[in-house]
């Protein structure tokens, strides 16, 4: 990416005092922004700020990769076995490790209680459920996930930077994370089995700028002096995350052509899950008190300050962990005003300690994202 965009500089400076303060300490906050504005004919006008200057932890934004890969996997299995395997096909996940039990039921699925790809996608999109992501990874496989992430054309997402090394909120060794279990799919009285796999794929982030994060970190209950190494943590570049949200919002179209192919029904399922609010979901069911509209839509509070007649459509996937907060979103412009794609990340952890739950998510990161959404809206829609 070239030099920082004057447009983003203007957005950061004309917005709230918080935007300006974070921009003044952009290096400390590892602040990175990519903004693409949709112009006439669907042309994207892209602006960047410190794009991929250093490592950032993508957290739950990687769940979108797993969702797309799982939907594509269902299509592949259907073609291979000559049967219609869909997002609502029941799935059984067998144990991989000694501390696991067979998974064959999901009480949150009010439509029969089965584990299905569609239900797990709704959970990970609506409330960013970690176990749902891990279940999809079980179906897809460690190596297969990377093959789809890295690949080009109808079978690939073109995310060359992706290093999806580990499960989420499930501590496992590097070797264990390369293993995925046997999965059975029950369709039409037939059992389709995806065998257990060991990918053998060796991945790390060696050589990246900024892999050491913080000044101390907690291991178990012990405070360890010195930064935490992110060499064996997940990674996707800001540019590739931006490509991912453009591709998802445009149903596989990116760089002027079709890249990733899914059925219309699959795109419908995914896009609906990524746009509706948790409290409007019929399955699974969530309450507005526990999961308010902005629970996984960090731009929403700021966009609501614009006084629009109704909320703009937001299709997004956030990520938040280890002090990093990332928003990856498509926002549909109201009326004839331009739509935009925003991928932004920052690190907010004044204490410098990781794994101590002392991050500045609520006081800095989420207010920053809300203010950024408001500032972009005012700049693009009010002039």
C-alpha positions in Angstrom: 0.0 0.0 0.0 1.2 3.5 -0.8 1.4 6.6 1.5 -1.4 7.3 4.0 -4.5 8.7 2.5 -5.3 12.4 3.0 -9.0 11.4 3.2 -8.4 9.1 6.2 -6.2 11.7 7.8 -9.1 14.2 7.4 -11.6 11.7 8.8 -9.4 11.1 11.9 -8.8 14.8 12.5 -12.3 16.1 11.9 -13.9 13.5 14.1 -13.9 13.2 17.9 -11.0 14.0 20.2 -10.6 10.3 20.8 -10.0 9.7 17.0 -7.3 12.4 17.1 -5.7 11.1 20.3 -5.4 7.6 18.9 -4.1 8.9 15.5 -1.4 10.9 17.4 -0.3 7.6 18.9 -1.0 5.5 15.9 2.2 3.4 16.2 1.6 2.5 19.9 -2.0 1.6 19.0 -1.0 -0.3 15.9 -3.7 1.6 14.2 -4.4 0.4 10.6 -7.3 1.4 8.4 -8.5 0.5 4.9 -11.5 2.3 3.5 -13.1 1.6 0.1 -15.8 3.9 -1.1 -18.2 2.5 -3.8 -18.4 4.9 -6.7 -20.5 4.9 -9.9 -20.6 1.6 -11.6 -19.5 -0.3 -8.5 -15.9 1.0 -8.8 -14.1 1.0 -5.5 -12.0 4.0 -4.5 -9.6 2.7 -1.8 -7.8 4.7 0.9 -5.3 3.4 3.5 -3.7 4.4 6.7 -0.7 2.5 8.1 -1.9 -0.6 6.2 0.0 -3.8 7.4 2.7 -1.8 9.2 2.9 -4.4 11.9 1.3 -7.6 13.2 -2.2 -7.4 14.7 -4.2 -10.3 16.2 -7.3 -10.9 13.9 -9.3 -12.6 16.7 -12.8 -13.5 15.6 -12.6 -11.9 12.1 -11.1 -15.3 11.0 -14.5 -17.0 11.6 -15.7 -15.6 8.3 -13.0 -17.7 6.6 -14.3 -20.8 8.3 -17.9 -20.0 7.5 -17.1 -19.6 3.8 -14.9 -22.7 3.7 -17.6 -24.8 5.4 -20.3 -23.8 2.9 -17.9 -24.5 0.1 -17.1 -27.9 1.7 -20.7 -28.9 1.7 -20.9 -28.2 -2.1 -17.8 -30.3 -2.7 -19.1 -33.2 -0.6 -22.5 -33.1 -2.4 -20.7 -33.4 -5.8 -18.4 -36.2 -4.6 -21.2 -38.3 -3.1 -24.1 -37.4 -5.4 -26.4 -36.4 -2.6 -27.7 -33.0 -1.5 -25.8 -32.0 1.6 -26.9 -28.6 2.8 -26.4 -26.1 5.6 -29.2 -27.7 7.7 -27.9 -31.3 7.3 -27.3 -32.8 10.8 -23.7 -33.2 11.7 -22.0 -35.4 14.4 -18.4 -34.6 15.5 -16.4 -37.4 17.1 -13.8 -36.9 19.8 -10.2 -36.0 18.8 -8.7 -35.8 22.2 -9.1 -37.7 25.5 -10.9 -34.8 27.2 -13.7 -34.6 24.6 -17.0 -36.3 24.1 -19.0 -36.9 21.0 -20.9 -33.8 19.8 -24.3 -34.7 18.3 -26.7 -32.1 19.8 -27.0 -28.3 20.0 -29.8 -27.2 22.4 -29.7 -23.7 20.9 -31.0 -25.0 17.6 -34.8 -24.7 18.2 -35.4 -26.6 15.0 -34.7 -30.1 16.2 -31.5 -29.6 18.2 -29.1 -30.9 15.6 -25.6 -29.5 14.9 -25.6 -28.0 11.4 -23.3 -25.8 9.4 -26.1 -23.2 9.0 -26.8 -23.0 12.7 -23.1 -22.7 13.6 -22.7 -19.9 11.0 -25.6 -18.0 12.5 -24.1 -18.3 16.0 -20.7 -17.1 14.9 -22.1 -14.2 12.9 -24.7 -13.1 15.4 -22.8 -13.3 18.7 -19.3 -14.4 17.6 -19.6 -17.8 19.2 -16.1 -19.4 19.4 -17.3 -23.0 19.7 -19.3 -22.6 16.5 -16.1 -21.6 14.7 -14.3 -24.6 16.0 -17.1 -26.9 14.9 -16.8 -25.6 11.4 -13.1 -26.1 11.5 -13.7 -29.7 12.5 -15.7 -30.2 9.3 -13.3 -28.4 6.9 -9.9 -29.5 8.3 -6.7 -27.6 9.0 -5.0 -28.1 5.7 -8.2 -27.8 3.7 -9.0 -24.5 5.4 -5.7 -23.1 4.2 -6.1 -24.5 0.7 -9.4 -22.7 0.4 -8.0 -19.5 2.0 -4.9 -19.4 -0.2 -6.5 -20.6 -3.4 -7.7 -18.6 -6.4 -10.7 -18.9 -8.6 -14.1 -20.5 -7.6 -12.5 -22.7 -4.9 -10.4 -20.1 -3.2 -10.5 -16.8 -1.3 -7.1 -15.5 -2.4 -6.0 -14.7 1.2 -2.3 -15.4 0.8 -1.4 -14.0 4.2 -3.7 -16.3 6.2 -2.1 -18.3 8.9 -5.0 -19.9 10.8 -2.9 -21.8 13.3 -5.2 -22.5 16.2 -8.7 -23.0 17.4 -10.4 -20.2 19.4 -10.8 -20.3 23.2 -9.7 -23.9 23.2 -6.1 -24.3 24.4 -4.3 -26.9 22.4 -0.7 -27.5 21.5 0.6 -26.7 18.0 0.5 -30.3 17.1 -3.0 -30.8 18.4 -4.3 -27.8 16.4 -3.3 -29.5 13.2 -5.6 -32.4 14.0 -9.3 -32.5 13.1 -11.9 -35.1 14.0 -14.1 -37.5 12.1 -17.4 -35.9 11.2 -20.5 -37.7 10.1 -23.3 -36.0 8.0 -26.7 -37.7 7.9 -28.6 -37.2 4.6 -31.4 -39.1 3.1 -30.9 -42.2 5.3 -27.2 -42.2 4.3 -24.2 -41.4 6.4 -21.4 -39.4 4.8 -18.2 -39.6 6.8 -15.4 -37.1 6.6 -12.4 -38.9 8.2 -10.2 -37.6 11.0 -7.2 -35.8 9.6 -3.7 -34.6 10.6 -2.7 -31.8 8.2 1.0 -31.8 8.8 1.0 -28.2 7.8 3.7 -26.3 9.7 2.8 -22.6 10.1 4.1 -19.6 12.0 4.6 -15.9 11.6 8.3 -15.8 11.6 9.9 -12.6 10.4 6.8 -10.4 10.8 7.2 -6.9 12.3 5.7 -6.5 15.8 5.2 -10.1 16.9 6.1 -9.3 20.5 3.1 -7.6 22.1 2.8 -5.9 25.5 5.2 -5.6 28.4 4.1 -8.6 30.5 1.6 -11.5 30.2 -0.2 -13.9 32.4 0.4 -17.7 32.1 -2.1 -19.6 34.3 -2.1 -17.5 37.4 1.5 -16.3 37.1 2.6 -12.9 35.8 5.5 -13.3 33.4 7.7 -10.3 32.7 8.2 -9.5 29.0 6.0 -9.4 26.0 3.8 -12.2 24.6 5.0 -13.7 21.3 2.4 -13.9 18.5 4.6 -16.2 16.3 2.2 -19.1 16.8 -1.0 -17.1 16.8 -3.5 -16.6 13.9 -2.8 -14.0 11.3 -4.5 -12.4 8.3 -3.2 -9.1 6.8 -5.4 -6.0 6.8 -5.4 -6.0 3.0 -6.6 -9.7 2.9 -9.3 -9.0 5.5 -10.5 -6.1 3.3 -10.6 -8.4 0.3 -12.6 -10.9 2.4 -15.4 -8.4 3.3 -15.6 -7.1 -0.3 -15.8 -10.7 -1.6 -18.5 -11.6 1.0 -20.7 -8.5 0.4 -20.4 -8.9 -3.4 -21.1 -12.6 -3.3 -17.8 -13.8 -4.5 -17.0 -10.9 -6.8 -13.7 -9.2 -6.2 -11.1 -7.4 -8.4 -13.6 -7.1 -11.2 -14.4 -10.8 -11.5 -15.9 -13.7 -9.7 -13.5 -15.4 -7.3 -15.4 -17.6 -4.8 -18.5 -19.5 -5.8 -21.4 -20.6 -3.5 -25.0 -21.2 -4.2 -27.6 -18.4 -3.9 -29.0 -20.1 -0.8 -25.6 -20.3 0.9 -24.9 -16.6 0.2 -28.4 -15.7 1.5 -27.8 -17.6 4.7 -24.4 -16.1 5.4 -25.4 -12.5 4.5 -28.6 -12.6 6.6 -26.6 -13.9 9.6 -24.1 -11.1 9.1 -26.6 -8.3 8.9 -29.5 -8.9 11.3 -29.3 -8.1 15.0 -29.2 -10.9 17.6 -32.6 -10.0 19.1 -34.3 -10.4 15.7 -33.0 -14.0 15.2 -35.6 -16.7 15.4 -33.0 -19.5 15.6 -30.9 -19.3 17.7 -32.8 -17.0 20.1 -31.0 -14.1 21.9 -32.3 -11.3 24.1 -31.6 -7.6 23.5 -30.6 -7.2 27.1 -27.7 -9.7 26.8 -26.9 -9.1 23.2 -27.9 -5.5 22.2 -27.8 -4.4 18.6 -24.3 -3.1 18.8 -22.9 -6.3 20.5 -20.9 -7.3 17.4 -21.5 -4.1 15.3 -19.0 -1.6 16.7 -19.8 1.0 14.0 -23.5 1.1 14.8 -23.6 3.5 17.8 -21.7 6.1 15.8 -23.8 5.7 12.7 -26.9 6.1 14.7 -25.7 9.6 15.8 -26.1 10.7 12.2 -29.9 10.9 12.7 -30.8 8.8 9.7 -34.4 7.7 9.3 -33.4 4.1 9.9 -30.2 2.1 10.6 -28.0 1.5 7.5 -27.4 -2.1 6.6 -24.2 -3.3 8.2 -22.7 -6.6 7.0 -19.7 -7.3 9.2 -17.5 -9.5 11.3 -15.6 -8.1 14.3 -12.7 -9.5 16.3 -11.6 -8.7 19.8 -8.8 -10.3 21.9 -5.4 -9.7 23.5 -6.1 -5.9 23.4 -6.8 -5.9 19.7 -10.1 -4.8 18.3 -10.9 -5.2 14.6 -13.9 -4.2 12.6 -14.4 -5.6 9.1 -17.6 -4.2 7.6 -19.7 -3.3 4.6 -22.0 -0.3 5.2 -24.7 0.3 2.7 -25.1 4.0 1.9 -28.6 5.4 2.6 -30.5 6.6 -0.4 -28.1 7.6 -3.2 -25.2 8.2 -0.9 -22.1 5.9 -1.4 -21.7 2.6 0.4 -18.3 1.8 1.9 -16.1 -1.1 3.1 -14.1 -0.5 6.2 -11.4 -2.7 7.7 -9.8 -1.1 10.8 -7.8 -2.4 13.7 -6.2 -1.0 16.9 -4.5 -2.1 20.0 -5.8 -0.6 23.3 -4.0 -1.9 26.4 -2.6 0.9 28.5 -1.5 -1.6 31.2 0.7 -3.5 28.8 -0.3 -6.8 30.4 -1.9 -9.5 28.2 -4.2 -12.2 29.5 -5.1 -10.2 32.6 -8.5 -8.9 31.3 -7.3 -5.3 31.7 -7.7 -4.2 28.1 -9.2 -0.9 27.2 -11.9 -2.4 25.0 -14.9 -0.5 26.4 -13.1 2.8 27.2 -11.0 3.2 24.0 -11.4 0.6 21.3 -15.2 0.3 21.0 -15.8 4.1 21.3 -13.0 4.6 18.7 -14.8 2.3 16.2 -18.2 4.1 16.9 -16.6 7.5 16.4 -14.8 6.3 13.3 -18.2 5.1 11.8 -19.7 8.5 12.6 -16.8 10.4 11.1 -16.8 8.3 7.9 -20.6 8.7 7.6 -20.4 12.5 8.0 -17.5 12.8 5.5 -19.1 10.6 2.8 -22.8 11.4 3.3 -22.8 15.0 4.6 -19.8 16.4 2.7 
